[in-house]
Each structure stands twice: as C-alpha cells, then as structure tokens.
C-alpha cells in the first residue's frame, strides 16, 4: 500500500475535507463534531473562498484552512495546527471576528447575521487543565451560566488527548463518529488505527469509505505530493524555529534570574569576586550590575 499523506498537515487535511467534490466528507465530519440532532443533520455544505480581503498587514495571514457555509447560513472554519505558537485564543478570535463581520453587506440588518463557528484541531496539548479532548466554548453570563447568544461557538480538539484515550480503550470509533474522524488524522502513523477504520468503512460507514478512497487517491497524485512535501518541510522548519525561540527564552530567563541573585548580593555588600564565584558571572558582568 502506498504511504498516505499525513492528514495533520494542513495542506493534506484541506485536500480531503476542503476540496470541491468532497462536500459529503466535510458534512459527515461536521455532523460528528457539532453533535446536531438527527432532525438538524447537515445534508449539504458550500465551500467558500478561504482568503479574506487584505485590508491591513495582519490580514495577509487570514487564510482559512476550510471555510464553509451550512444550509442555515452558518459559517464554519476548520483549522488544523501541528505546532503550538502560543497564540491560539487570539488567533481563533481574530478569525472568528473576520468571518462574522464579513457577512455584513451594505443595507443589511444585524439580525441577518448568521452563527459563526471555528473548529481548531491541534496536535499538541492545549487546555492542560482539562482532560477532555473536545472542548466547546460559547458566551455565558459568569454567575448564572446564562447563554447570551449562540452566534459564537469555538471548538478545540486535541489529538494527543484523544490518542491517550484510544490507547486506554476509553473511546471507541465504532460507537463515536467524531472519534473515528479524528483518528483518521492519525492513521498514517498507526497501522492499528488504519485497520480498525478500514473495517468500519467496509461494514457500516460509506462516507468514511469514500474518505479513505479519496485519501488513497490524493496520496498518489504527483502534483499534490509536490505541494504537500513543500508544506510539510515548511511546518518542520517552523517547529524547529519555535523550539530555538523557546530555548533562547529559557536561557534568557535563567540569565535574568542569576543577575537578580547577584544584585541581591551586591546590596548585601558582598564583593564582586565572591559574587562571581557563587553565580558563575564574570567579574566584569558583576561590576556592570553594580554600577548600572
């Protein structure tokens, strides 16, 4: 079997879930993710342009992974993130606000604005104080938990947490459709997951079968592979850069801590030679702190 694309790479994810002709696959994922009751199940979705108009410099980053409109007019964005850039809350609120406000046309009433939903699938632990792999946020009154409006909905789906539950047999893709769709994103790296999902696809889930067949097809498309490898390399470079930045930040923090200790010694009247010996700062560095 051909090595399949890693669907956690945003380009591969969009090739499967955000490509015209695959709307039924996206609808099945959204029905699972948003937990709509049977009478409100999504039947069709319309894929929208993922690019927003660039009104300012920041808007150059406003490219949504999968941007879609539901039958009732609701807007949905799905974004998948391999690397933790430590800006997810602000990033998702920014994208939500752009999607919500982009509906407004000249002469339009505010009452005509539709619900806007963002779904963030992340390949790292994000909400460390919560053990659930799927968290959904809305606007509530703090004391009485009264819902202000259902116009805003933000989801986080943390793949590492799901994998732990899968390995501990706490979740079952045969019983939970969201589990099977999220595990599909991990399947390129796990033969057991692949086997289980392929069995489910053959036995009961025709849309999942379509998704696996399409995944297999795009994984053999030379043009897709070329673009995928370029994007994967860029993400790996980004991950390396983030690690370097984190390490540099740690080193700077440690240095500042040592300097703070040295300043305390200076205030106690300890001589520079002794401070240098105790802190590993050079005498010149201690003297600079003494007279700054």
Secondary structure per residue as TSV (DSSP state, phi and psi in degrees):
chain	resnum	aa	ss	phi	psi
A	1	X	-	360.0	137.7
A	2	X	-	-64.4	140.3
A	3	X	-	-62.7	122.7
A	4	X	-	-87.8	155.6
A	5	X	-	-61.4	146.2
A	6	X	-	-77.4	108.8
A	7	X	T	-71.3	-6.3
A	8	X	T	-78.0	-15.0
A	9	X	S	-77.4	125.3
A	10	X	H	-55.2	-35.4
A	11	X	H	-64.0	-43.0
A	12	X	H	-68.2	-40.5
A	13	X	H	-58.1	-45.8
A	14	X	H	-68.5	-32.9
A	15	X	H	-61.4	-30.3
A	16	X	H	-94.1	-46.4
A	17	X	H	-97.0	-18.5
A	18	X	S	-120.0	28.6
A	19	X	S	-114.0	137.2
A	20	X	T	-57.2	133.2
A	21	X	T	105.7	-18.9
A	22	X	-	-110.1	21.8
A	23	X	H	-59.5	-33.6
A	24	X	H	-65.8	-32.0
A	25	X	H	-67.7	-45.3
A	26	X	H	-63.2	-41.9
A	27	X	H	-61.8	-40.9
A	28	X	H	-64.5	-41.4
A	29	X	H	-63.4	-44.7
A	30	X	H	-66.9	-37.6
A	31	X	H	-60.6	-39.5
A	32	X	H	-70.7	-41.3
A	33	X	H	-72.6	-39.2
A	34	X	H	-94.7	-5.3
A	35	X	T	55.4	43.4
A	36	X	-	-68.7	142.5
A	37	X	-	-66.0	162.1
A	38	X	G	-54.4	-38.9
A	39	X	G	-72.7	-12.0
A	40	X	G	-117.1	16.3
A	41	X	-	-58.3	140.2
A	42	X	-	-70.9	127.8
A	43	X	-	-97.8	-40.8
A	44	X	-	-138.4	152.1
A	45	X	-	-131.6	152.2
A	46	X	E	-113.5	121.5
A	47	X	E	-75.5	133.6
A	48	X	-	-110.5	163.5
A	49	X	-	-60.1	124.4
A	50	X	S	-77.5	-6.9
A	51	X	B	-97.2	128.6
A	52	X	-	-91.1	155.1
A	53	X	-	-61.6	137.6
A	54	X	-	-87.3	91.9
A	55	X	-	-85.8	-21.5
A	56	X	S	-151.5	177.6
A	57	X	G	-58.7	-39.8
A	58	X	G	-63.5	-30.3
A	59	X	G	-68.8	-10.5
A	60	X	G	-62.9	-19.8
A	61	X	G	-91.4	-3.2
A	62	X	-	-82.2	69.1
A	63	X	B	-121.4	111.4
A	64	X	-	-84.4	142.2
A	65	X	S	-62.8	-59.3
A	66	X	E	-133.4	117.2
A	67	X	E	-118.6	120.1
A	68	X	E	-139.5	160.5
A	69	X	E	-121.2	132.8
A	70	X	-	-87.2	174.8
A	71	X	T	-63.5	-30.2
A	72	X	T	-87.9	6.5
A	73	X	S	95.8	-11.1
A	74	X	-	-57.8	142.9
A	75	X	E	-103.6	140.5
A	76	X	E	-132.6	134.8
A	77	X	E	-121.6	132.3
A	78	X	E	-114.1	124.4
A	79	X	E	-123.9	135.6
A	80	X	E	-115.1	132.7
A	81	X	E	-125.4	121.7
A	82	X	S	-81.0	-37.0
A	83	X	S	-113.2	141.3
A	84	X	-	-84.0	108.7
A	85	X	-	-93.5	3.2
A	86	X	S	60.0	31.9
A	87	X	-	-138.6	22.7
A	88	X	H	-62.2	-40.3
A	89	X	H	-62.3	-49.2
A	90	X	H	-69.0	-37.9
A	91	X	H	-62.3	-47.7
A	92	X	H	-69.8	-35.5
A	93	X	H	-66.4	-37.2
A	94	X	H	-63.0	-48.7
A	95	X	H	-64.6	-39.9
A	96	X	H	-59.7	-47.2
A	97	X	H	-63.8	-37.4
A	98	X	H	-67.0	-41.2
A	99	X	H	-65.1	-43.8
A	100	X	H	-63.9	-48.4
A	101	X	H	-72.8	-24.6
A	102	X	T	-68.4	-14.1
A	103	X	T	-72.3	-26.7
A	104	X	-	-69.9	123.8
A	105	X	-	-116.4	163.2
A	106	X	T	-58.1	130.3
A	107	X	T	82.1	2.6
A	108	X	-	-84.4	143.0
A	109	X	-	-86.8	146.8
A	110	X	G	-58.2	-30.7
A	111	X	G	-64.7	-15.2
A	112	X	G	-86.7	-8.9
A	113	X	-	-65.4	140.8
A	114	X	-	-105.3	160.7
A	115	X	-	-54.3	141.5
A	116	X	E	-128.3	128.8
A	117	X	E	-125.9	133.0
A	118	X	E	-116.9	138.3
A	119	X	E	-122.0	119.1
A	120	X	E	-108.7	115.5
A	121	X	E	-102.0	118.1
A	122	X	E	-121.2	141.8
A	123	X	S	-97.4	35.2
A	124	X	S	-153.2	160.3
A	125	X	-	-73.3	122.2
A	126	X	-	-110.3	-54.5
A	127	X	-	-95.2	82.4
A	128	X	T	-65.0	-23.5
A	129	X	T	-86.2	-0.6
A	130	X	-	-120.6	139.4
A	131	X	-	-94.2	-12.0
A	132	X	-	-70.6	142.3
A	133	X	S	-83.2	-18.5
A	134	X	E	-123.6	117.4
A	135	X	E	-123.0	136.2
A	136	X	E	-123.6	133.6
A	137	X	E	-120.4	141.1
A	138	X	E	-137.8	-177.2
A	139	X	E	-94.9	113.1
A	140	X	E	-123.6	150.9
A	141	X	-	-69.8	135.8
A	142	X	T	-61.9	-44.1
A	143	X	T	-84.3	-49.4
A	144	X	T	-96.4	0.3
A	145	X	-	57.1	33.1
A	146	X	-	-82.3	128.3
A	147	X	E	-70.8	121.5
A	148	X	E	-72.4	-48.9
A	149	X	E	-159.7	151.7
A	150	X	E	-96.7	12.6
A	151	X	E	-68.6	-25.5
A	152	X	E	-111.9	131.6
A	153	X	E	-148.4	124.9
A	154	X	E	-127.4	126.5
A	155	X	E	-115.1	142.8
A	156	X	E	-123.1	129.6
A	157	X	E	-123.7	112.6
A	158	X	E	-101.8	107.7
A	159	X	H	-62.3	-40.4
A	160	X	H	-59.0	-38.0
A	161	X	H	-66.3	-40.6
A	162	X	H	-62.8	-42.1
A	163	X	H	-61.8	-39.0
A	164	X	H	-61.8	-44.4
A	165	X	H	-65.5	-36.3
A	166	X	H	-63.5	-47.5
A	167	X	H	-66.5	-30.4
A	168	X	T	-87.3	5.5
A	169	X	T	59.2	35.2
A	170	X	-	-92.9	-11.6
A	171	X	-	-131.4	153.3
A	172	X	-	-135.2	114.5
A	173	X	T	-64.4	-16.6
A	174	X	T	-74.3	-24.6
A	175	X	T	-103.9	-24.5
A	176	X	-	-124.2	115.0
A	177	X	H	-68.8	-33.5
A	178	X	H	-65.3	-39.5
A	179	X	H	-58.2	-44.0
A	180	X	H	-67.3	-37.2
A	181	X	H	-70.0	-39.1
A	182	X	H	-71.6	-37.1
A	183	X	H	-65.1	-27.8
A	184	X	H	-58.6	-32.9
A	185	X	T	-67.8	-22.7
A	186	X	T	-96.6	-7.7
A	187	X	G	-65.7	-26.7
A	188	X	G	-65.3	-19.7
A	189	X	G	-107.6	2.5
A	190	X	-	-142.7	109.5
A	191	X	H	-66.6	-35.3
A	192	X	H	-63.7	-45.3
A	193	X	H	-61.1	-45.2
A	194	X	H	-57.1	-46.1
A	195	X	H	-63.1	-45.2
A	196	X	H	-62.5	-45.4
A	197	X	H	-66.7	-38.1
A	198	X	H	-65.2	-35.6
A	199	X	H	-65.5	-44.5
A	200	X	H	-61.5	-42.6
A	201	X	H	-61.3	-42.7
A	202	X	H	-71.9	-33.0
A	203	X	H	-89.7	-35.3
A	204	X	T	-147.4	-17.0
A	205	X	-	-121.2	95.5
A	206	X	H	-68.1	-32.6
A	207	X	H	-70.8	-39.3
A	208	X	H	-62.6	-38.8
A	209	X	H	-62.0	-42.4
A	210	X	H	-61.0	-40.9
A	211	X	H	-63.9	-43.9
A	212	X	H	-66.1	-40.3
A	213	X	H	-63.5	-42.4
A	214	X	H	-68.4	-37.9
A	215	X	H	-59.8	-43.8
A	216	X	H	-62.4	-41.5
A	217	X	H	-66.7	-48.5
A	218	X	H	-67.6	-25.8
A	219	X	T	-70.2	-11.5
A	220	X	T	-110.9	2.6
A	221	X	-	-83.1	117.0
A	222	X	H	-57.0	-40.4
A	223	X	H	-67.7	-41.6
A	224	X	H	-63.3	-43.7
A	225	X	H	-60.9	-39.5
A	226	X	H	-63.4	-48.2
A	227	X	H	-67.9	-37.5
A	228	X	H	-62.2	-46.6
A	229	X	H	-64.4	-36.6
A	230	X	H	-64.8	-43.0
A	231	X	H	-68.9	-41.1
A	232	X	H	-60.8	-41.5
A	233	X	H	-63.6	-41.7
A	234	X	H	-62.5	-39.2
A	235	X	H	-68.1	-37.9
A	236	X	H	-65.4	-40.9
A	237	X	H	-62.9	-40.0
A	238	X	H	-63.7	-42.0
A	239	X	H	-61.9	-42.8
A	240	X	H	-63.1	-42.1
A	241	X	H	-63.9	-40.5
A	242	X	H	-63.9	-39.8
A	243	X	H	-65.2	-40.5
A	244	X	H	-63.0	-41.4
A	245	X	H	-65.2	-40.9
A	246	X	H	-63.6	-42.4
A	247	X	H	-64.1	-42.5
A	248	X	H	-62.6	-40.2
A	249	X	H	-63.3	-40.7
A	250	X	H	-63.4	-42.7
A	251	X	H	-64.0	-41.2
A	252	X	H	-65.5	-39.5
A	253	X	H	-63.7	-41.9
A	254	X	H	-64.3	-40.6
A	255	X	H	-63.4	-42.9
A	256	X	H	-64.9	-36.2
A	257	X	H	-64.0	-42.9
A	258	X	H	-63.6	-42.3
A	259	X	H	-63.6	-36.2
A	260	X	H	-64.1	-42.4
A	261	X	H	-61.8	-43.2
A	262	X	H	-62.6	-39.3
A	263	X	H	-62.9	-38.6
A	264	X	H	-63.1	-38.9
A	265	X	H	-67.1	-39.3
A	266	X	H	-60.7	-42.8
A	267	X	H	-65.8	-25.3
A	268	X	T	-84.6	-2.6
A	269	X	T	86.6	14.4
A	270	X	-	-74.8	139.9
A	271	X	-	-74.0	158.9
A	272	X	H	-62.0	-35.7
A	273	X	H	-64.3	-43.3
A	274	X	H	-67.9	-40.2
A	275	X	H	-61.4	-41.9
A	276	X	H	-61.1	-41.6
A	277	X	H	-66.4	-38.4
A	278	X	H	-81.1	-26.3
A	279	X	H	-111.6	-9.3
A	280	X	-	69.6	8.2
A	281	X	-	-76.3	150.4
A	282	X	-	-72.5	160.0
A	283	X	H	-60.6	-37.3
A	284	X	H	-62.3	-41.0
A	285	X	H	-65.6	-39.3
A	286	X	H	-64.9	-44.4
A	287	X	H	-62.2	-36.2
A	288	X	H	-65.6	-39.4
A	289	X	H	-66.0	-37.3
A	290	X	H	-63.9	-33.7
A	291	X	T	-112.1	13.1
A	292	X	-	-78.6	360.0
